[in-house]
Amino acid sequence: MPVNLSGQSYLRLLDFTTDQIDYLLKLSKNFKDLKRTGTPHRYLEGKNIVLLFQKTSTRTRCAFEVGAMDLGMGVTYLDPGSSQMGKKESIEDTARVLGRFYDGIEFRGFDQADVEELADKAGVPVWNGLTDMWHPTQMLADALTVQENFNYDIKGLKFVFFGDLKNNMGRSLMVMCAKLGMNFVGCGPKDCWMDEDLIKTCEQIAAENGCTVKCTEDVKEAATDADVIYTDVWVSMGEPDEVWEQRIKQLSPYRVTTEIMAMAKPTAIFLHCLPAFHDTNTTTGADIAKRFGVTEMEVEDAVFESKQSKVFDEAENRMHTIKAVMYATLQ
């Protein structure tokens, strides 16, 4: 049956079938081929979108802006200080205004309920660029990167995420793997695991797609024979500075090291959604090193800079996959 996503919002991967996700990934590959061959694809000329950011970003903003312009669309960017949403104007009223101006709305912020209310009231497709609960556009970029490194045959791969499993990345990756037939292993301290209801939901989805979902505190068990090893920052944007000390103590045993990569298969790849604290070449990294004596956090620099690291392919793929989402929902 043909896939038709026209007019739909893209808020979380749980709302999409495996066939729909596969369609978006194939579309992403096609757009990547067009981009790399310099083939014009201004298929949405005359349309306009708005990027509504409560949380700042590099990759998300650039991916949406370049992707939209490649498709021929106009783009308006509203940074955290440029919108009255939630301050002088309700989310509902903002949605009803922007929905009359624009053909699509991207939202990057904190509360999942905010992006859902936008989608409910705007009357146009709304795309979730990140909330505290979910990061669905990142998932397509991650899946495409895995496909590219395993000859587009990813069913049955062992996909391991190290760190805070309950954050938006851990939750989203578990859903992605369950939907696409990859065996997901989340590895981190038990009090950082995602909620039991989501685990059970993903176990059911995984069973339908011939794969498994598992959480463990055992680093060796998780890393052994892994095909993909993934990690994320230990403190997310918007969390208080005071949590750094606790997270460093809690998550240091789950840092991705060369020893961990050696436990994985020789063909294993390393992924990270970025930005990554793998050295002290940032103000945050330098500050953490000064305060706690930690020069590498969630991943060792040797791993980040290794041939197994595909993080910059992954970053580029944000643009191609976001383009696919915009095209599929706006055509």
Secondary structure, DSSP 8 states (H G I E B T S, - for coil): -----TT--B--GGGS-HHHHHHHHHHHHHHHHHHHTT----TTTT-EEEEEESS--SHHHHHHHHHHHHTT-EEEEE-TTS--BTTTB-HHHHHHHHHHH-SEEEEESS-HHHHHHHHHHHSS-EEEEE-SS--HHHHHHHHHHHHHHTTT--TT-EEEEES-TTSHHHHHHHHHHHHHT-EEEEES-GGGS--HHHHHHHHHHHHHTT--EEEES-HHHHHTT-SEEEE--SS-TTS-TTHHHHHHHHHGGG-B-HHHHHHS-TT-EEEE-S---SSS-SHHHHHHHHHH--S--SB-HHHHTSTTB-HHHHHHHHHHHHHHHHHHHH-
